[in-house]
């Protein structure tokens, strides 16, 4: 580009991880990079997500990492070719933030905090010339194809040579992602699958007694087996909530549970309350004399079964567990729990659905509207917790920015 030429302008709509990574990638190539964020500051969900320890990514081998994205694994794998889990750790190190791998394989900053990383990131972006505009909410296009934005000073329009939309899904709307973009982008002819809750809790109507006494109690260790699933299911831990069940083990199975509910109107999962014991051994122990002890006391003494699991057994059998040792052993291994519906998307950790990928090219540009790119959670994909969502969101932002630079030939 000659010194007299007007710099190309790249507008990035959304100041979350995908948008910020797009800004970092696009900056320094002779283009003006502007980030427009509807909230008073950028990276708000990033900060909240790191409140209990910022899970940046996962250290598992890349082939396994790529397979975490279910039906969209082939597409997301292409994003990760430009920026994978090790790339994210290298990126953090370049910002002066060291990371470590936890016992579960999850990767965290050494101080576990999100704020120092975000501060270092924003400092780097400003040094690269990225310009930030907060309290700017994109509301569509005007008749000339310019972006319409609502600002504290009223409505305005802006022109850009390329636009990267990174407006998030619809989880945690108080932090800026409410999915409102579905309405006005849909009127432009963009194909969008409805946003749905992902990594979410599910509802079951507990009795008043059980809810009052055990809401907030952890269930661990536990296995959850889905209907017609081969094998023993997935082991982890979760939590009894006032409305049903939530926690990491439930989130790991949320996509499949949600799909069962969409198809059948409910999902009957099976809970293994004693994942470290086989049914034959359980039945053998249960056949022994109790010597006057209650079932709860007997289970506690023989299996270290905590009160919440014993109460759950009574709750889900109408307080009449079978007396036959084999039947009771089977229930302890496969206790049925009917889940009725996912919790509202506003409570979910993330969302599924969004802009359908087939209408975008390999650089995430809308084929029918050259110069318009999409990144992050507003795309139609989902990921489990564990750092997968953040890594792929940032990878998509990088890919979209590289595509915008190529499109503008800068």
C-alpha positions as CSV (number, residue, x, y, z in Angstrom):
1,X,0.0,0.0,0.0
2,X,1.4,3.4,-0.9
3,X,1.8,6.2,1.6
4,X,-1.0,8.2,-0.1
5,X,-3.5,5.3,-0.2
6,X,-6.4,5.3,2.2
7,X,-6.0,2.5,4.7
8,X,-8.5,-0.3,4.5
9,X,-10.9,-0.5,7.5
10,X,-11.8,-3.7,9.3
11,X,-14.7,-3.4,11.7
12,X,-14.9,-6.1,14.4
13,X,-18.3,-6.3,16.0
14,X,-17.9,-7.8,19.5
15,X,-15.2,-7.6,22.1
16,X,-15.1,-11.2,23.3
17,X,-12.2,-13.6,22.8
18,X,-13.1,-14.3,19.2
19,X,-13.3,-10.6,18.4
20,X,-10.1,-9.7,20.2
21,X,-8.2,-12.5,18.6
22,X,-9.5,-11.2,15.2
23,X,-8.3,-7.7,16.1
24,X,-4.8,-8.9,17.1
25,X,-4.5,-11.0,13.9
26,X,-5.6,-8.2,11.6
27,X,-3.6,-5.4,13.3
28,X,-0.2,-4.4,12.0
29,X,-1.0,-5.1,8.3
30,X,-1.7,-1.6,7.1
31,X,-5.4,-1.8,7.8
32,X,-7.3,0.3,10.4
33,X,-8.8,-2.2,13.0
34,X,-11.8,-1.0,15.0
35,X,-13.5,-3.1,17.7
36,X,-17.1,-2.2,18.5
37,X,-18.5,-3.5,21.8
38,X,-22.0,-3.0,23.1
39,X,-21.0,-3.1,26.8
40,X,-18.9,-0.6,28.7
41,X,-15.8,-2.8,28.4
42,X,-14.5,-5.7,26.4
43,X,-13.9,-9.2,27.6
44,X,-16.6,-9.2,30.3
45,X,-17.6,-12.9,29.9
46,X,-13.9,-13.8,29.7
47,X,-13.4,-12.2,33.1
48,X,-16.4,-13.8,34.7
49,X,-15.5,-17.3,33.3
50,X,-12.1,-16.9,35.0
51,X,-13.5,-16.1,38.4
52,X,-12.9,-19.6,39.8
53,X,-9.8,-20.1,37.7
54,X,-9.4,-19.3,34.0
55,X,-9.5,-22.6,32.0
56,X,-7.7,-21.5,28.9
57,X,-7.5,-24.8,27.0
58,X,-6.9,-28.5,27.3
59,X,-3.6,-30.3,26.9
60,X,-4.8,-33.5,25.4
61,X,-3.3,-34.6,22.1
62,X,-4.6,-32.7,19.1
63,X,-6.5,-35.6,17.5
64,X,-8.5,-36.2,20.6
65,X,-9.0,-32.4,21.1
66,X,-10.4,-32.1,17.6
67,X,-12.9,-34.8,18.2
68,X,-14.6,-32.9,21.1
69,X,-16.7,-30.8,18.7
70,X,-19.1,-33.6,17.7
71,X,-20.7,-33.2,14.3
72,X,-18.7,-30.0,13.6
73,X,-15.3,-31.6,14.4
74,X,-14.2,-31.5,10.7
75,X,-15.0,-27.8,10.4
76,X,-13.5,-26.8,13.7
77,X,-10.4,-28.9,12.9
78,X,-9.7,-26.5,10.0
79,X,-9.9,-23.5,12.4
80,X,-7.5,-25.3,14.8
81,X,-5.0,-25.8,11.9
82,X,-4.2,-22.1,12.3
83,X,-4.4,-21.9,16.1
84,X,-4.6,-25.0,18.3
85,X,-4.3,-25.7,22.1
86,X,-0.5,-25.4,22.1
87,X,-0.8,-22.2,20.1
88,X,-3.0,-20.7,22.8
89,X,-0.4,-21.5,25.5
90,X,2.3,-20.0,23.3
91,X,0.1,-16.9,22.8
92,X,-0.4,-16.5,26.5
93,X,3.4,-16.9,27.2
94,X,4.1,-14.2,24.6
95,X,1.9,-11.9,26.6
96,X,3.9,-12.7,29.7
97,X,1.4,-15.2,31.2
98,X,2.8,-18.6,32.1
99,X,0.4,-21.6,32.1
100,X,0.3,-25.0,33.7
101,X,-1.5,-28.3,33.1
102,X,-3.8,-29.4,35.9
103,X,-4.5,-33.0,37.0
104,X,-7.5,-33.2,34.6
105,X,-5.5,-32.0,31.6
106,X,-7.0,-28.5,31.8
107,X,-4.7,-25.6,31.2
108,X,-4.7,-22.5,33.5
109,X,-2.6,-19.4,34.0
110,X,-0.2,-20.0,36.9
111,X,-2.0,-17.4,39.0
112,X,-5.4,-18.8,37.9
113,X,-6.7,-15.3,37.1
114,X,-8.2,-13.8,34.0
115,X,-7.7,-10.1,34.7
116,X,-3.9,-10.0,34.3
117,X,-4.1,-11.8,31.0
118,X,-6.8,-9.5,29.7
119,X,-4.9,-6.4,30.7
120,X,-1.8,-7.7,28.9
121,X,-3.9,-8.6,25.9
122,X,-5.5,-5.1,25.7
123,X,-2.2,-3.4,26.1
124,X,-0.8,-5.4,23.2
125,X,-3.8,-4.6,21.0
126,X,-3.5,-0.9,21.7
127,X,0.2,-1.0,20.9
128,X,-0.8,-2.6,17.6
129,X,-3.1,0.3,16.9
130,X,-6.5,-1.3,17.5
131,X,-9.1,1.3,18.3
132,X,-11.9,0.4,20.7
133,X,-15.4,1.8,20.8
134,X,-17.5,0.7,23.8
135,X,-21.3,1.1,24.2
136,X,-21.6,0.7,20.5
137,X,-24.4,-1.8,19.7
138,X,-24.7,-3.1,16.1
139,X,-28.4,-3.2,15.0
140,X,-28.1,-4.1,11.3
141,X,-27.4,-2.3,8.0
142,X,-28.8,0.8,6.3
143,X,-29.9,0.9,2.7
144,X,-26.4,1.5,1.5
145,X,-25.0,-1.5,3.3
146,X,-23.4,0.6,6.1
147,X,-23.5,-0.8,9.7
148,X,-26.1,0.8,11.9
149,X,-25.0,1.2,15.5
150,X,-26.6,2.6,18.6
151,X,-24.3,4.6,20.8
152,X,-24.6,6.8,24.0
153,X,-24.8,9.8,21.7
154,X,-27.5,8.3,19.5
155,X,-27.6,6.2,16.3
156,X,-24.9,6.3,13.8
157,X,-23.6,4.4,10.7
158,X,-20.2,3.3,9.8
159,X,-18.6,2.0,6.6
160,X,-16.0,-0.7,6.6
161,X,-14.1,-2.5,3.9
162,X,-14.5,-5.8,5.8
163,X,-16.6,-6.7,8.8
164,X,-16.0,-9.6,11.3
165,X,-19.1,-10.4,13.4
166,X,-18.1,-11.9,16.7
167,X,-21.2,-11.2,18.8
168,X,-21.4,-14.4,20.8
169,X,-24.3,-16.7,21.4
170,X,-27.1,-16.1,23.9
171,X,-25.7,-17.4,27.2
172,X,-25.1,-15.0,30.0
173,X,-26.9,-12.1,28.1
174,X,-26.1,-9.7,31.0
175,X,-22.5,-9.8,29.8
176,X,-23.4,-8.8,26.2
177,X,-24.4,-11.8,24.2
178,X,-28.2,-12.0,23.9
179,X,-28.6,-13.4,20.4
180,X,-30.5,-10.4,19.2
181,X,-28.4,-10.4,16.0
182,X,-30.4,-13.4,14.8
183,X,-33.3,-11.2,13.9
184,X,-31.6,-8.6,11.8
185,X,-29.0,-10.9,10.2
186,X,-31.8,-13.4,9.4
187,X,-33.6,-10.7,7.4
188,X,-30.5,-10.4,5.3
189,X,-30.9,-14.0,4.1
190,X,-28.3,-15.5,6.4
191,X,-29.3,-19.1,7.4
192,X,-29.3,-19.4,11.2
193,X,-30.1,-22.4,13.4
194,X,-32.0,-21.3,16.5
195,X,-29.7,-20.8,19.5
196,X,-30.1,-23.5,22.2
197,X,-28.5,-24.0,25.7
198,X,-25.3,-25.9,25.8
199,X,-23.3,-27.0,28.9
200,X,-26.4,-26.5,31.0
201,X,-28.4,-28.0,33.8
202,X,-31.6,-30.0,33.3
203,X,-34.9,-30.0,35.2
204,X,-36.5,-32.7,37.3
205,X,-39.3,-32.0,39.8
206,X,-37.9,-33.1,43.2
207,X,-40.2,-33.5,46.2
208,X,-40.3,-30.5,48.5
209,X,-38.4,-32.5,51.2
210,X,-35.6,-33.6,48.9
211,X,-35.2,-30.2,47.4
212,X,-35.1,-28.4,50.7
213,X,-32.6,-30.9,52.3
214,X,-30.2,-31.7,49.4
215,X,-30.2,-28.8,46.9
216,X,-26.6,-27.8,46.5
217,X,-25.2,-31.3,47.5
218,X,-22.6,-32.9,45.2
219,X,-23.1,-36.3,43.7
220,X,-19.6,-37.9,43.5
221,X,-18.4,-40.1,42.2
222,X,-21.2,-40.8,39.7
223,X,-21.7,-42.2,36.3
224,X,-24.4,-41.1,33.9
225,X,-25.6,-43.4,31.2
226,X,-27.8,-42.3,28.4
227,X,-30.7,-44.2,26.9
228,X,-29.6,-47.1,24.7
229,X,-25.9,-46.2,25.4
230,X,-23.5,-49.1,25.1
231,X,-21.0,-49.4,28.0
232,X,-21.1,-47.9,31.4
233,X,-21.5,-44.2,30.6
234,X,-19.3,-41.3,31.7
235,X,-18.0,-40.8,35.2
236,X,-17.6,-37.5,37.0
237,X,-19.5,-35.4,39.5
238,X,-22.5,-33.1,39.5
239,X,-24.7,-31.3,41.9
240,X,-28.4,-31.5,43.0
241,X,-30.0,-28.2,42.2
242,X,-33.4,-26.8,43.2
243,X,-34.7,-27.4,39.7
244,X,-32.9,-30.7,38.9
245,X,-29.3,-31.5,38.2
246,X,-26.2,-29.6,37.0
247,X,-22.4,-29.6,37.1
248,X,-19.5,-30.8,35.0
249,X,-20.7,-34.3,34.4
250,X,-24.1,-33.1,33.3
251,X,-22.5,-30.4,31.1
252,X,-20.4,-33.1,29.4
253,X,-23.5,-34.9,28.3
254,X,-25.8,-31.9,27.8
255,X,-25.8,-32.0,24.0
256,X,-26.9,-35.7,23.9
257,X,-29.5,-35.1,26.7
258,X,-30.8,-32.1,24.9
259,X,-31.2,-34.0,21.6
260,X,-33.0,-36.9,23.4
261,X,-35.5,-34.3,24.9
262,X,-36.0,-32.7,21.5
263,X,-36.8,-36.0,20.0
264,X,-38.8,-37.8,22.8
265,X,-40.0,-34.9,25.0
266,X,-37.8,-36.1,27.9
267,X,-34.6,-38.1,28.6
268,X,-34.4,-41.0,31.0
269,X,-30.8,-41.2,32.1
270,X,-29.4,-43.9,34.4
271,X,-27.3,-43.0,37.4
272,X,-24.6,-45.3,38.7
273,X,-24.3,-44.4,42.4
274,X,-21.5,-46.9,43.0
275,X,-19.3,-46.7,40.0
276,X,-16.4,-48.4,41.7
277,X,-18.4,-51.6,42.5
278,X,-19.7,-54.3,40.2
279,X,-23.3,-55.4,40.5
280,X,-22.5,-59.0,41.6
281,X,-20.4,-57.7,44.5
282,X,-23.1,-55.2,45.5
283,X,-25.7,-57.9,45.4
284,X,-23.5,-60.2,47.5
285,X,-23.0,-57.6,50.2
286,X,-26.7,-56.6,50.2
287,X,-27.7,-60.2,50.8
288,X,-25.9,-60.1,54.2
289,X,-28.0,-59.7,57.4
290,X,-28.5,-56.0,58.4
291,X,-28.7,-56.9,62.1
292,X,-31.5,-54.3,62.6
293,X,-29.8,-51.5,60.8
294,X,-31.8,-49.3,58.4
295,X,-31.1,-49.5,54.7
296,X,-29.5,-46.0,54.8
297,X,-27.2,-47.0,57.7
298,X,-26.3,-50.3,56.0
299,X,-25.4,-48.7,52.7
300,X,-23.3,-46.0,54.5
301,X,-21.4,-48.7,56.4
302,X,-20.9,-51.1,53.6
303,X,-20.3,-48.7,50.6
304,X,-19.6,-45.3,52.3
305,X,-22.7,-44.1,50.4
306,X,-23.4,-40.5,51.5
307,X,-26.8,-39.4,52.6
308,X,-27.6,-37.5,49.4
309,X,-27.2,-40.7,47.3
310,X,-29.3,-42.8,49.7
311,X,-32.0,-40.0,49.7
312,X,-31.8,-40.0,45.9
313,X,-32.4,-43.7,45.8
314,X,-35.5,-43.2,48.0
315,X,-36.6,-40.2,46.0
316,X,-36.6,-41.9,42.7
317,X,-38.3,-45.1,43.9
318,X,-41.1,-43.3,45.8
319,X,-39.4,-44.2,49.0
320,X,-39.8,-47.9,48.4
321,X,-36.5,-49.4,47.2
322,X,-36.7,-53.1,46.5
323,X,-35.8,-55.5,49.2
324,X,-34.4,-58.1,46.8
325,X,-30.6,-57.9,46.8
326,X,-30.2,-58.3,43.1
327,X,-32.9,-55.8,42.2
328,X,-31.5,-53.2,44.7
329,X,-28.0,-53.7,43.3
330,X,-29.3,-53.1,39.8
331,X,-31.0,-49.8,41.0
332,X,-27.8,-48.6,42.7
333,X,-26.0,-49.2,39.4
334,X,-28.8,-47.9,37.0
335,X,-31.1,-45.6,38.9
336,X,-33.5,-44.0,36.4
337,X,-33.8,-40.2,36.4
338,X,-36.2,-38.5,34.0
339,X,-35.0,-35.1,32.8
340,X,-37.7,-33.0,31.4
341,X,-36.0,-29.9,29.8
342,X,-32.8,-28.0,29.7
343,X,-32.6,-24.8,31.8
344,X,-33.0,-21.5,30.0
345,X,-30.3,-20.5,27.6
346,X,-29.6,-17.4,29.7
347,X,-28.3,-19.7,32.5
348,X,-26.2,-21.9,30.2
349,X,-22.4,-21.7,30.1
350,X,-22.6,-21.6,26.3
351,X,-25.0,-22.0,23.4
352,X,-25.4,-24.3,20.4
353,X,-26.9,-23.3,17.0
354,X,-26.1,-20.1,15.1
355,X,-24.9,-19.2,11.7
356,X,-24.8,-22.3,9.5
357,X,-21.3,-23.1,8.3
358,X,-22.0,-24.4,4.8
359,X,-22.9,-20.9,3.6
360,X,-19.4,-19.6,4.7
361,X,-16.2,-20.2,2.8
362,X,-13.0,-21.7,4.3
363,X,-12.1,-18.3,5.8
364,X,-15.6,-18.0,7.4
365,X,-16.7,-15.3,4.9
366,X,-20.4,-15.3,3.8
367,X,-20.2,-16.3,0.1
368,X,-23.3,-14.2,-0.8
369,X,-21.9,-11.1,0.9
370,X,-18.1,-10.9,0.3
371,X,-16.4,-8.9,3.0
372,X,-18.7,-10.2,5.8
373,X,-17.0,-12.7,8.1
374,X,-18.3,-14.5,11.2
375,X,-16.4,-16.0,14.2
376,X,-16.9,-17.4,17.7
377,X,-20.0,-18.7,19.4
378,X,-22.4,-17.1,17.0
379,X,-21.4,-19.9,14.5
380,X,-23.3,-23.2,14.5
381,X,-21.0,-25.4,16.7
382,X,-20.7,-26.3,20.3
383,X,-18.0,-27.6,22.7
384,X,-17.8,-29.1,26.1
385,X,-16.3,-27.3,29.1
386,X,-12.6,-27.8,29.6
387,X,-11.1,-25.0,27.5
388,X,-12.4,-26.3,24.2
389,X,-14.9,-23.5,23.6
390,X,-12.3,-20.7,24.3
391,X,-9.7,-22.3,22.1
392,X,-12.0,-22.8,19.1
393,X,-13.5,-19.4,19.5
394,X,-10.1,-17.7,19.3
395,X,-9.1,-19.9,16.4
396,X,-12.2,-18.9,14.5
397,X,-11.4,-15.2,15.1
398,X,-7.9,-15.7,13.8
399,X,-9.1,-17.5,10.7
400,X,-11.7,-14.8,9.9
401,X,-9.1,-12.0,10.3
402,X,-6.7,-13.8,8.0
403,X,-9.5,-14.2,5.5
404,X,-10.4,-10.5,5.8
405,X,-6.7,-9.5,5.1
406,X,-6.6,-11.7,2.1
407,X,-10.0,-10.3,0.9
408,X,-8.7,-6.8,1.2
409,X,-5.2,-7.7,-0.2
410,X,-3.4,-5.9,2.7
